Amino acid sequence: MSQHLSSRQISQWMIGERTPQQEQHVRQCSECGAELARLEAALALFRGSVRHWSDQQIRVPRPLTPTRRSRGYPARPQPLRWALGAAALLVLAAVPIYRNAQDRQRQAEIASADALLLEQVDAEVSRAVPRPMEPLVKLVSWDFSSTDERDENRRDTIQNEEIR
């Protein structure tokens, strides 16, 4: 090898992946050998400190906190905790029921508003004359009964003429 080992080649060396050319280069090149030795020493130091810390954690018992039983108090149910738990469950059950009732009320209000709107539209559509023209209709009086009789007379006359 003509060049020093790259950082990737050094990483591969540290995990055990090395080629015969790399091994020969490390034996001949003092810089690469020193770099590998420094990294191996740092990893060995780290490994040792982790093992030491782990051993200390296993061997040292943790202090126990005194409980009511260890102090001689009898174990008894705690009614306050049970009451708080029951109240929490009650609130959790009541929230969906309350929201459902609100939704039903909103739907009923919307339905009644829709019905009112439909009635208003129906009243406007069923008008004989648009609202702005109502004063004109009041000026002219329509006698529908006489108009109907005149129309019938005209029809009879036309039919009689056609028959002749």
C-alpha positions as protocol buffer text, in pm:
chain_id: "A"
residue {
  index: 1
  type: MET
  ca { x: 0 y: 0 z: 0 }
}
residue {
  index: 2
  type: SER
  ca { x: 131 y: 339 z: -92 }
}
residue {
  index: 3
  type: GLN
  ca { x: -101 y: 551 z: 124 }
}
residue {
  index: 4
  type: HIS
  ca { x: -204 y: 547 z: 488 }
}
residue {
  index: 5
  type: LEU
  ca { x: -527 y: 374 z: 590 }
}
residue {
  index: 6
  type: SER
  ca { x: -842 y: 580 z: 543 }
}
residue {
  index: 7
  type: SER
  ca { x: -1088 y: 635 z: 828 }
}
residue {
  index: 8
  type: ARG
  ca { x: -1319 y: 377 z: 669 }
}
residue {
  index: 9
  type: GLN
  ca { x: -1038 y: 122 z: 649 }
}
residue {
  index: 10
  type: ILE
  ca { x: -947 y: 192 z: 1013 }
}
residue {
  index: 11
  type: SER
  ca { x: -1311 y: 140 z: 1117 }
}
residue {
  index: 12
  type: GLN
  ca { x: -1318 y: -189 z: 928 }
}
residue {
  index: 13
  type: TRP
  ca { x: -992 y: -289 z: 1097 }
}
residue {
  index: 14
  type: MET
  ca { x: -1146 y: -218 z: 1441 }
}
residue {
  index: 15
  type: ILE
  ca { x: -1443 y: -447 z: 1372 }
}
residue {
  index: 16
  type: GLY
  ca { x: -1217 y: -723 z: 1245 }
}
residue {
  index: 17
  type: GLU
  ca { x: -1252 y: -681 z: 869 }
}
residue {
  index: 18
  type: ARG
  ca { x: -900 y: -646 z: 733 }
}
residue {
  index: 19
  type: THR
  ca { x: -717 y: -755 z: 425 }
}
residue {
  index: 20
  type: PRO
  ca { x: -367 y: -906 z: 414 }
}
residue {
  index: 21
  type: GLN
  ca { x: -240 y: -589 z: 240 }
}
residue {
  index: 22
  type: GLN
  ca { x: -376 y: -376 z: 528 }
}
residue {
  index: 23
  type: GLU
  ca { x: -212 y: -603 z: 788 }
}
residue {
  index: 24
  type: GLN
  ca { x: 121 y: -577 z: 606 }
}
residue {
  index: 25
  type: HIS
  ca { x: 85 y: -196 z: 583 }
}
residue {
  index: 26
  type: VAL
  ca { x: 11 y: -163 z: 956 }
}
residue {
  index: 27
  type: ARG
  ca { x: 322 y: -371 z: 1039 }
}
residue {
  index: 28
  type: GLN
  ca { x: 539 y: -151 z: 818 }
}
residue {
  index: 29
  type: CYS
  ca { x: 378 y: 195 z: 876 }
}
residue {
  index: 30
  type: SER
  ca { x: 439 y: 332 z: 1225 }
}
residue {
  index: 31
  type: GLU
  ca { x: 177 y: 610 z: 1187 }
}
residue {
  index: 32
  type: CYS
  ca { x: -109 y: 374 z: 1102 }
}
residue {
  index: 33
  type: GLY
  ca { x: 5 y: 128 z: 1372 }
}
residue {
  index: 34
  type: ALA
  ca { x: 12 y: 408 z: 1632 }
}
residue {
  index: 35
  type: GLU
  ca { x: -335 y: 529 z: 1527 }
}
residue {
  index: 36
  type: LEU
  ca { x: -480 y: 179 z: 1558 }
}
residue {
  index: 37
  type: ALA
  ca { x: -308 y: 125 z: 1894 }
}
residue {
  index: 38
  type: ARG
  ca { x: -448 y: 458 z: 2025 }
}
residue {
  index: 39
  type: LEU
  ca { x: -803 y: 365 z: 1916 }
}
residue {
  index: 40
  type: GLU
  ca { x: -776 y: 13 z: 2062 }
}
residue {
  index: 41
  type: ALA
  ca { x: -655 y: 157 z: 2393 }
}
residue {
  index: 42
  type: ALA
  ca { x: -944 y: 407 z: 2406 }
}
residue {
  index: 43
  type: LEU
  ca { x: -1198 y: 134 z: 2336 }
}
residue {
  index: 44
  type: ALA
  ca { x: -1039 y: -96 z: 2594 }
}
residue {
  index: 45
  type: LEU
  ca { x: -1055 y: 184 z: 2853 }
}
residue {
  index: 46
  type: PHE
  ca { x: -1421 y: 251 z: 2769 }
}
residue {
  index: 47
  type: ARG
  ca { x: -1505 y: -120 z: 2786 }
}
residue {
  index: 48
  type: GLY
  ca { x: -1337 y: -147 z: 3126 }
}
residue {
  index: 49
  type: SER
  ca { x: -1521 y: 153 z: 3272 }
}
residue {
  index: 50
  type: VAL
  ca { x: -1858 y: 22 z: 3149 }
}
residue {
  index: 51
  type: ARG
  ca { x: -1793 y: -318 z: 3303 }
}
residue {
  index: 52
  type: HIS
  ca { x: -1683 y: -159 z: 3630 }
}
residue {
  index: 53
  type: TRP
  ca { x: -1996 y: 61 z: 3641 }
}
residue {
  index: 54
  type: SER
  ca { x: -2216 y: -242 z: 3561 }
}
residue {
  index: 55
  type: ASP
  ca { x: -2057 y: -446 z: 3839 }
}
residue {
  index: 56
  type: GLN
  ca { x: -2115 y: -162 z: 4087 }
}
residue {
  index: 57
  type: GLN
  ca { x: -2483 y: -139 z: 3994 }
}
residue {
  index: 58
  type: ILE
  ca { x: -2538 y: -508 z: 4056 }
}
residue {
  index: 59
  type: ARG
  ca { x: -2352 y: -527 z: 4387 }
}
residue {
  index: 60
  type: VAL
  ca { x: -2488 y: -215 z: 4558 }
}
residue {
  index: 61
  type: PRO
  ca { x: -2831 y: -278 z: 4705 }
}
residue {
  index: 62
  type: ARG
  ca { x: -3071 y: 11 z: 4666 }
}
residue {
  index: 63
  type: PRO
  ca { x: -3205 y: 164 z: 4985 }
}
residue {
  index: 64
  type: LEU
  ca { x: -3559 y: 58 z: 5060 }
}
residue {
  index: 65
  type: THR
  ca { x: -3811 y: 327 z: 5138 }
}
residue {
  index: 66
  type: PRO
  ca { x: -4014 y: 255 z: 5446 }
}
residue {
  index: 67
  type: THR
  ca { x: -4378 y: 167 z: 5384 }
}
residue {
  index: 68
  type: ARG
  ca { x: -4672 y: 162 z: 5618 }
}
residue {
  index: 69
  type: ARG
  ca { x: -4639 y: -212 z: 5663 }
}
residue {
  index: 70
  type: SER
  ca { x: -4272 y: -190 z: 5753 }
}
residue {
  index: 71
  type: ARG
  ca { x: -4354 y: 68 z: 6020 }
}
residue {
  index: 72
  type: GLY
  ca { x: -4613 y: -149 z: 6181 }
}
residue {
  index: 73
  type: TYR
  ca { x: -4927 y: 11 z: 6040 }
}
residue {
  index: 74
  type: PRO
  ca { x: -5192 y: -234 z: 5926 }
}
residue {
  index: 75
  type: ALA
  ca { x: -5274 y: -241 z: 5557 }
}
residue {
  index: 76
  type: ARG
  ca { x: -5616 y: -92 z: 5494 }
}
residue {
  index: 77
  type: PRO
  ca { x: -5803 y: 4 z: 5182 }
}
residue {
  index: 78
  type: GLN
  ca { x: -5789 y: 369 z: 5100 }
}
residue {
  index: 79
  type: PRO
  ca { x: -6144 y: 492 z: 5048 }
}
residue {
  index: 80
  type: LEU
  ca { x: -6031 y: 827 z: 4916 }
}
residue {
  index: 81
  type: ARG
  ca { x: -5851 y: 664 z: 4625 }
}
residue {
  index: 82
  type: TRP
  ca { x: -6154 y: 448 z: 4550 }
}
residue {
  index: 83
  type: ALA
  ca { x: -6383 y: 752 z: 4561 }
}
residue {
  index: 84
  type: LEU
  ca { x: -6156 y: 951 z: 4330 }
}
residue {
  index: 85
  type: GLY
  ca { x: -6136 y: 658 z: 4090 }
}
residue {
  index: 86
  type: ALA
  ca { x: -6515 y: 619 z: 4087 }
}
residue {
  index: 87
  type: ALA
  ca { x: -6561 y: 993 z: 4030 }
}
residue {
  index: 88
  type: ALA
  ca { x: -6316 y: 985 z: 3740 }
}
residue {
  index: 89
  type: LEU
  ca { x: -6502 y: 694 z: 3582 }
}
residue {
  index: 90
  type: LEU
  ca { x: -6832 y: 873 z: 3630 }
}
residue {
  index: 91
  type: VAL
  ca { x: -6700 y: 1186 z: 3458 }
}
residue {
  index: 92
  type: LEU
  ca { x: -6556 y: 980 z: 3173 }
}
residue {
  index: 93
  type: ALA
  ca { x: -6893 y: 809 z: 3124 }
}
residue {
  index: 94
  type: ALA
  ca { x: -7094 y: 1132 z: 3148 }
}
residue {
  index: 95
  type: VAL
  ca { x: -6898 y: 1329 z: 2889 }
}
residue {
  index: 96
  type: PRO
  ca { x: -7008 y: 1122 z: 2585 }
}
residue {
  index: 97
  type: ILE
  ca { x: -7369 y: 1119 z: 2707 }
}
residue {
  index: 98
  type: TYR
  ca { x: -7368 y: 1498 z: 2748 }
}
residue {
  index: 99
  type: ARG
  ca { x: -7214 y: 1550 z: 2403 }
}
residue {
  index: 100
  type: ASN
  ca { x: -7470 y: 1316 z: 2247 }
}
residue {
  index: 101
  type: ALA
  ca { x: -7755 y: 1514 z: 2405 }
}
residue {
  index: 102
  type: GLN
  ca { x: -7604 y: 1840 z: 2275 }
}
residue {
  index: 103
  type: ASP
  ca { x: -7575 y: 1694 z: 1924 }
}
residue {
  index: 104
  type: ARG
  ca { x: -7939 y: 1584 z: 1929 }
}
residue {
  index: 105
  type: GLN
  ca { x: -8050 y: 1930 z: 2045 }
}
residue {
  index: 106
  type: ARG
  ca { x: -7847 y: 2098 z: 1766 }
}
residue {
  index: 107
  type: GLN
  ca { x: -7996 y: 1862 z: 1507 }
}
residue {
  index: 108
  type: ALA
  ca { x: -8348 y: 1941 z: 1630 }
}
residue {
  index: 109
  type: GLU
  ca { x: -8280 y: 2316 z: 1608 }
}
residue {
  index: 110
  type: ILE
  ca { x: -8141 y: 2278 z: 1257 }
}
residue {
  index: 111
  type: ALA
  ca { x: -8444 y: 2071 z: 1151 }
}
residue {
  index: 112
  type: SER
  ca { x: -8689 y: 2330 z: 1283 }
}
residue {
  index: 113
  type: ALA
  ca { x: -8497 y: 2613 z: 1113 }
}
residue {
  index: 114
  type: ASP
  ca { x: -8502 y: 2416 z: 787 }
}
residue {
  index: 115
  type: ALA
  ca { x: -8877 y: 2357 z: 815 }
}
residue {
  index: 116
  type: LEU
  ca { x: -8937 y: 2729 z: 875 }
}
residue {
  index: 117
  type: LEU
  ca { x: -8724 y: 2820 z: 574 }
}
residue {
  index: 118
  type: LEU
  ca { x: -8912 y: 2571 z: 355 }
}
residue {
  index: 119
  type: GLU
  ca { x: -9244 y: 2721 z: 465 }
}
residue {
  index: 120
  type: GLN
  ca { x: -9121 y: 3070 z: 377 }
}
residue {
  index: 121
  type: VAL
  ca { x: -8998 y: 2955 z: 37 }
}
residue {
  index: 122
  type: ASP
  ca { x: -9326 y: 2773 z: -29 }
}
residue {
  index: 123
  type: ALA
  ca { x: -9525 y: 3087 z: 60 }
}
residue {
  index: 124
  type: GLU
  ca { x: -9316 y: 3300 z: -175 }
}
residue {
  index: 125
  type: VAL
  ca { x: -9335 y: 3050 z: -459 }
}
residue {
  index: 126
  type: SER
  ca { x: -9710 y: 2996 z: -432 }
}
residue {
  index: 127
  type: ARG
  ca { x: -9794 y: 3367 z: -466 }
}
residue {
  index: 128
  type: ALA
  ca { x: -10007 y: 3449 z: -770 }
}
residue {
  index: 129
  type: VAL
  ca { x: -9834 y: 3784 z: -817 }
}
residue {
  index: 130
  type: PRO
  ca { x: -9488 y: 3894 z: -699 }
}
residue {
  index: 131
  type: ARG
  ca { x: -9492 y: 4119 z: -396 }
}
residue {
  index: 132
  type: PRO
  ca { x: -9384 y: 4438 z: -580 }
}
residue {
  index: 133
  type: MET
  ca { x: -9683 y: 4402 z: -818 }
}
residue {
  index: 134
  type: GLU
  ca { x: -9948 y: 4357 z: -548 }
}
residue {
  index: 135
  type: PRO
  ca { x: -10054 y: 4727 z: -551 }
}
residue {
  index: 136
  type: LEU
  ca { x: -10128 y: 4695 z: -924 }
}
residue {
  index: 137
  type: VAL
  ca { x: -10350 y: 4394 z: -868 }
}
residue {
  index: 138
  type: LYS
  ca { x: -10553 y: 4590 z: -617 }
}
residue {
  index: 139
  type: LEU
  ca { x: -10619 y: 4861 z: -879 }
}
residue {
  index: 140
  type: VAL
  ca { x: -10774 y: 4614 z: -1123 }
}
residue {
  index: 141
  type: SER
  ca { x: -11058 y: 4404 z: -1000 }
}
residue {
  index: 142
  type: TRP
  ca { x: -11087 y: 4067 z: -1160 }
}
residue {
  index: 143
  type: ASP
  ca { x: -11418 y: 3902 z: -1188 }
}
residue {
  index: 144
  type: PHE
  ca { x: -11318 y: 3546 z: -1255 }
}
residue {
  index: 145
  type: SER
  ca { x: -11674 y: 3416 z: -1271 }
}
residue {
  index: 146
  type: SER
  ca { x: -11769 y: 3646 z: -1560 }
}
residue {
  index: 147
  type: THR
  ca { x: -11444 y: 3575 z: -1737 }
}
residue {
  index: 148
  type: ASP
  ca { x: -11508 y: 3204 z: -1715 }
}
residue {
  index: 149
  type: GLU
  ca { x: -11858 y: 3244 z: -1863 }
}
residue {
  index: 150
  type: ARG
  ca { x: -11725 y: 3455 z: -2150 }
}
residue {
  index: 151
  type: ASP
  ca { x: -11458 y: 3196 z: -2226 }
}
residue {
  index: 152
  type: GLU
  ca { x: -11718 y: 2919 z: -2235 }
}
residue {
  index: 153
  type: ASN
  ca { x: -11942 y: 3121 z: -2467 }
}
residue {
  index: 154
  type: ARG
  ca { x: -11652 y: 3180 z: -2705 }
}
residue {
  index: 155
  type: ARG
  ca { x: -11568 y: 2810 z: -2707 }
}
residue {
  index: 156
  type: ASP
  ca { x: -11927 y: 2716 z: -2781 }
}
residue {
  index: 157
  type: THR
  ca { x: -11945 y: 2967 z: -3063 }
}
residue {
  index: 158
  type: ILE
  ca { x: -11622 y: 2841 z: -3217 }
}
residue {
  index: 159
  type: GLN
  ca { x: -11740 y: 2481 z: -3194 }
}
residue {
  index: 160
  type: ASN
  ca { x: -12074 y: 2564 z: -3351 }
}
residue {
  index: 161
  type: GLU
  ca { x: -11904 y: 2741 z: -3641 }
}
residue {
  index: 162
  type: GLU
  ca { x: -11676 y: 2446 z: -3700 }
}
residue {
  index: 163
  type: ILE
  ca { x: -11969 y: 2204 z: -3712 }
}
residue {
  index: 164
  type: ARG
  ca { x: -12149 y: 2407 z: -3979 }
}
